[in-house]
């Protein structure tokens, strides 16, 4: 019997995800060999700290602080980057690719900001780069778009892609707690970082949305080009008022194509209770995809954490290992740019949506008339209106309106006119409605 071919793996970074990948490769080596027909061997793990206990047993000689040695080791075929960020991680990934090694990464920031250089380097050196865990953690949405729905024109993707924000929003709704209180709890539980801005200001989700746009449409905008709104300033009153109308607020990534324009953005969004995305709670993620042939499909699961993310990383390692072992035709599995010059990013002001608006109206005759007149002047039609009781029994009074579909620029122009009229006690609140 022919001896099974071995494929060597080196892991850069021995933090949460790196330790999870190492644990999975060591525990499941035999079963993976039976399934894949190739023996995947963990040869090295690189980290500056190789003494702290990560809760797994690593064979002698595997741990090292010598990254350069691993990147040039002829017995290592696949390099797994779990360092994160765009500093040394980028340097190591480019060096690994330049040395003819395939790469697996879960680093969405690296791919969203430096993907072109990385994928071009992979193609130049005829090696693979897989990144299935960069979006959605344990959810195989990258594989779905690249393979499962390859025969579809993707019409839209709506995603809840940040577990920290989803956990915060779930508790704000269920327990009526203010944002800051839930954020502190999330930090204590490890759901949120000490500096949570990347999550709560929407940029983590935006990195993922840019990657999904490239996979779906062959066109990847820069994160600095897309409209990004987080949940930092979300008021608990709006969570309650949205529920009164039959909606739940989620931080939603929107990726959609209309003709030659692609919409990419991140926004706190009202979603009807009846929609499947509205029932994705706590730290879970989901992607809701519309294909012209598949119609709607949804992919749901844990979007972060050691085991779910490591599971997807290991799946990528297995795919590359099979390619290498059986000399199958390979290509740089990067983000394609086939539509560059053919499509463009839709201007934020041209995006059309329904909107939730909240005004704190002064107690004076004609205040509501000013609001209605300004909205009408700019072509914004109201579908529902509700006046709420003041939380302190004092004026100004909260007035909530739901609009029909309107251009964002028209909504903004109307709100500026309303603010200038001096009938609101504070700036109006504007949230998109799915």
N, C-alpha and C positions, 0 to 999 in steps of 0.2 A: 504494500500500500504506500502511495506517495505521501511523504511527510507534509503535514499542514504548514503552509507558509506563515511566518511570523511577521507582524507589523509592529514596529516600535513606536511608543508614544512618549512625548515629553510634555509636562504641564508647567506653564509659567504662572506662578501665583498659587499659594497654598492657603487662601482665605476660605470663605464660606463655599463658593462654587467650586474652586479648585479641589478642596477636600472632598466635596461630594462626588466630583468626577473620579478622583482617585479611589474613593471607597467603592463606587460602582464598578469600575474596571477590575479592581482586585476581587471583589465578591462574585462577580458574574463572568469572569474570564472563561470558565468552562462552558457555560450555557451559551455565551456569545459565539464561542468557537463552533459549537454544534449548529447554531442557527445560520452563521455567516460563512462557515467553511474556511475561516482564517483565525489564527491565534493572535489576539491583540495583547501586547505585552507592555505594561507600564514600566518604562526604563528609568525615567528621571522626573523629579519634582523640584522646581526651582523656587526659592523664596529667600528673602533676607533673614527671616526668622525660621530656623529649622529645629528649634528646641521646644517650642510651645506645643503642648498636647492638643491635637485636633480631634481626638476621639477615634482614630483609626490606626490600625497596625500597618506600618509601611515596611517592606523588606529592607534589610540593611543595604546601604549603598545607593538607595533611590533618592534620598533627600540631598540637595546640594544648593550652594549659593552661587554656583558658576553658570550664569545664563549663557554666556558666550560659548562655553563648552558644549552645552546642550544644543544650541543653535547650529553648531558645526558637527555634531556627533553623527557619523555615518549610520549608526544603528537606530537612529530616531528618524522615522518617516513622517510622522504627524506631530505638529506642535500645537498645543492647546493653550490659548491665551485667556487667562482669567484674572489678569491684573486690574483691568478697567482703566478708564480715562483715555487721554490722547497723548500722554507724554512718552514714558518709556515703553508703554504698550505698543504704540505705533512703531517705534524704533525696532523693537523685537520682532513684530509681525513682518515688517518689510525685510528685515535681515533673514528671517526664516524662509520667506518666499524667494528671496534672492539666492538662498542656498539650495533651492530646489525642494524644499519641504512643504507639504500641504499644511494648511492651517485651519483650525476650528476656533471660533470666537463667539462670545455672547455680548460683545461690546458695541451696543447700539450707538453710543456717542462717537466712537471711533469711525464706524461705518457711515454714519450720517454726515460727519464733517470731513472725513478724509477717504471716503469710499472710492472715489475715482482713482486716486493714486494707488491704493491698495489693490484694487481689482485689475488695474493695468499691469501692476507688477506681477500678479499671479498669472495673468495671461502671457506675459512676456517670458515667464519661466516655465510655462506649461504645467502648472500645478493648480490644485483645487483650493478654494477657500469656502468653507461652509459656515453659516451663521444662524442656524435655526433657532437658537435660544435668544437671539437679540431682540425679538419681539414676542411677547406673550409667555416667556418662561417655558413652562411645560406644554404649552399649546402649539401644535405643529402648523401654525398659520403660514410660515415661510414655505414649508414643503407643499402645503395646499396650493398656494398661489403659483409656485414654480412648477409643480407637477400635476397635482390632482385636478386643478382647474385650468390647465394649460390650453385646453381647447375652447375656453370661454373668452369672450370680451367681458372684462370686469367693469360693471357699471358703477358700483359703489362699494366702499368698505366703511363701516361704522364700528369703532372699537372702544371698549373700556380697557385701557392698556396700562393703567397704573394702580396697583393694589393699595398703595398708601392712601391715595385720594379716594378710592372706592370705599375703603374701610372708614375713613373720616365721614364721608357723605352718608353712609349707611347708619352710623351711630347718631349723626346730627338729626336724621329723620326719625329713627326709631325711638330715641331717647330725648329728643328736644334739646340737645346740648349745644352750646356755642362752639364755633370752629376751634378757637384757641384751646379750649378744654379738651376736646377730642384729640387735637394734635399732640398735646402733652402726653396723653395716654398712649397714643400711637408710638411716640418716641420711647416711652418706658417699655413697651412690649416689643420693640425692635422693628416695628413696621415702618417707622420714619427715622431718617438720619438726624443727628444733632443739628445739622444745617439742612433743613428739608426743602430748600427753595427749588432744587431741580425737579422735585416731585410736585409740590403744591402750586408752583407757578407754571406748570404745564410743559416744561421743556423736555422732561424725560419722555412724555407722551409724544411730543413733537418729533423727537429723534426717530421714534418708531414709526410715526406716520410718514415721514419722508422715505424711510426704507420701504414701506408698503406701497407708496406711490410709485417708486421706481420699479418694483416687481410687477405691479399691476399695469403700468402704463409706459415703462421704458423711459421715464422722465423723472429725475430726482431734483427737486428744488433744495436750496440751502435752508437750514433751519431759520436763518435770519430773514428769509423771504416770506415765510408763512405767518399767518395770524395766530398768535398763541395767547390764550387767556387761561389763567389758573383758577384755583378755588380759594386763594388766600383771603379775598375780600367778600366771600359769599356770606350773606346774612341768613341766620337761622329763620328769620321771618319769611324769606323767600322760599325756603324749603317747605315751610308749612303752607304758604299760600299756593305753591305749585301743587301740593297734595290735594288742596281743596278743589282744584280744577281737574284732578285725576292724573297728575303727572309726578314723576320722580326725577330729581336732578342727578345727573351723572356727568363726570368729566369725559367728554366724548372726542375721540379723534375722528375726523371726517376726511375721507379720501374719495373723490368722485370725479367722473369725467363727463363733460357735456360738449360734444363736438370736438373742437380743437383746444378746449380749455380744461385744465385740471384744477379742481378745488382741493386744497390741503390746509387743514386748520385744526386747532384744538380749542374747545369751548365748554364751559359748564352748560349743559343742555337739558331741557325738559323732555322727558320721554314718557309716553303714555303707560299707565300701569299694565295695560294688556300686552305691551311689546316685550319680547323675550329679553332684550337688553335691560329693561327696567327691573328684572328679577335677578340680575347678577349683583350679588351683595358681598359685603365684607372685603377680604383681600383678593377676591377672585377676578379674573379677566375674561373677556370674550371678544370675539371678532365676528361681525355680522356682514356677510359678503353676498352681493348680488351679481350673478353672472348671467349672460344672455341665454345660456343653455341650461345651467344648473338651477336658475332662479335663486331664491334665498337659501343660504346655509349658514349655520352658526357653529363656532368653535369655542369651547368653554373649558376653563380649568384654572389651575393655580398659575399666576403670572410671575411669580418670583419664589425665592426660597431655595435652599440647598438642593434638596432632592428633585423637585420638578425641573429646575433649570439644568441640573446635572444630567437628568434623564435625556433631555433633548440634545445636549452636547455629546453624550455618549452615542446617541443615534447617528449624529453627524460623523463621529469617529468611525462607526461601523460602516457607513456608506463609503467613506474614503478608503477604508481598509480593504473592502471588497474590490473597489476599482484598482487599487494597487496590486492586490494579490492575483487578480485574474486578468490584468493588463487590459481592462475594458477601456474603450475610447473615453477619454476624459476631456473636460473643458473647464476653464476657470468659472466656477460657480458663483460669479459675482452678481452685482446689480446691473442689469442690462441698460444701455442708453440708446436703444434703437429708435426712440421717438424724438430725440433731441432735434430741435428745429422744426418739428412737425406739430408739437403741442406747446402750450404755454400755461403758466400759472394764472389762474383767474384772479383778477384784482379783488381785494377784500370788499370794496364798495359795491361790486357787481354781484356778489353772492346773494342768492334769494332764499328766504326762509320765513317761517312763521316766528313771531317773537312774543316773549313775555315781557311786559313793561310794568314797573311799579313807580308811582309818583307819591311823594309826600306833599299833598296839596294844602295850601294855606286856606284858612276859613274866611273866604271872601267871595262875594257874588262874582260869577263869571269865570272862576278859576277852572272849572271843568270845561267850560266853553273854550278857553284858551287852548287846552290840551287837544280837544276834539278838532278845533279849527286848524291847528298846526299839523296834526296827523293827516287830516283831509287834504290840506294844501299840498302835501308832499306825496299824495297818492297812497297813504297807508290806511287800510280799512280795519276796523275793530270787529272781532267776532264775538268777544265776551268781555264783560266789564263787571267789576265787583268793588264796592267800597267797604273797607275793613274798619273795625273799631280801632281807635288808637290804643296802643298797648298800655298807656298810662292814663287813658281817659282824657287826654288833652289833644289839642290840635297842634300841628297839622295832621291830617287824616290820610292813612294809606289807601291809595286807589290802584287796583291792579287791572291791567288790560291785556287781553290776548288778541294779537293781530292775525290777519290773514297773511298769505305769502307776500313779502315785500322785499325790495332791494335794501341791502344794508346801508347804502349811502343815503337813501331816502329816510330811513329810520333815524339815522344819525342827524340829518339836517333838521328833522322835526324836533328831535330832543334838544338840539342846540337852541332852536327858536323858543321852545317851552322854558328852558333855563333862563334865557335872556328876558323873558316876560316877568320873571320874579314871582311866579305863582307856586314854586316848589321850595320846600324847606331844606332840601338836600338834592344832590344830583339824582336824576332818575336812574333806575336800575333796568338794564337790558340783558335778557338771556335768550338764547336761541331755543327753538322748539323743534324736535324731530318730527 
